[in-house]
């Protein structure tokens, strides 16, 4: 689950899956061959953007600050990521200083996820 703090703002979730193919799911490709899905691309709100997979955890999770039409759009966008994997919960946050900024909030380093 990805949330952010600026209304009328587009922040995008991108997930590389911990599968042999390590497919990436994002607003560009919303479904993977292994069953991962991005449930919507929220372009003008506070989120959430949601990625689900029936069996694989994330290998890498990134966020991209695409654009903002909000009056507060000149300030950084703060994001909050909450990831549920089996019986673990991973919480990460970031501050994206300007539009077009990217932050990797989680990476398994090529190994296993949380």
N, C-alpha and C positions, 0 to 999 in steps of 0.2 A: 504494500500500500504506500503510495506516495502522496503527500500533501505539501502545500506551499502557502505562503503568507500574503500574497498580493492578489486581489481580485482582478478579473479581466486580464489574466496573465496566462501564457502558455509555457509550461514546464513539462518536458517530456521524459518519460521513463524508458530506459533501455536495459534489457536483461539478456546476458549471455548465459545459456543453460549449461548445467553440469551433466551433459550427455556426451557420448562419443563424438557427435558432430559439432558440439558446442555452438549451436545455432543462436543467432541473436534475434530477439523479439523486440519490436519498437513500433512507433507509429507508422513506419515505412512498411514493415512486414509484421502483421499482428498475430500470425499463427506460425508455429513451428511444426515440422513433420512429426516430432515426438509427442505433440499434444499440448505444448505451451501456448498460452493466449494472453494478449493484452486486451483487457475489457474496456474499450473506449479510449479515446484521445481527447482529454478535456482541454479545450482551447481558451476558455474564458471564465475561469473560476478559481477555486482554491483546491481542486482535486476532488476526490482521489483518482489517481490512475492505479489500476490493479493488474498485476500479472499473476496468472495461475498456471500450475502444471500438475498433472495427475500423479507424477512420481518423482520428478527430478527437482532438486533444489537449484538455486541460482549459483552460477560460477562467478559472475560479475554483475554488479548493478551500478548503473550510471544515471545521472540526471543532466539534462541540457536545458538551459534557460533560453527559450526560443525568442519570445517577445512579450511585451506588456503594453497595454493601452490604458492602464490604470494611472490615475493622477500620481500615485506613489511609484510609478514605473522607473523613476530615476534613481531609486534606492535599490540596494541589493535584495535579491529574493532569497528567503530562507526556506529550506526544504526539510521535511521529516520523512524518513523511510522506516516502515515497520515490516519486518519479514518474519513469517511463521514457517518453520521447517521442523516437522515431526513435533517433538516436545520442547523445542527451543524457540526463543523470540530474539530477534536481532533488531536493535534500534540504532539508527545512524542519522545524523543531521549534517547539513552543509549550508554555507552562505555563498550564493552565486553573485559575484560582485557586479556583473553587468550582463546585458543581453549577449547571447552567443557563448556564454561561459559553460563549462562542463565540469562535473565533479564525479569521480568514481567513489561511491559510498561503500562498496563492498567488493572484494576480490579474494577468491580462494587461492590465488597464486598458481592456478593450474591443477590444484588438488581437489579436495572435497569441500563442500559448502558447510554452513553452520549446523 
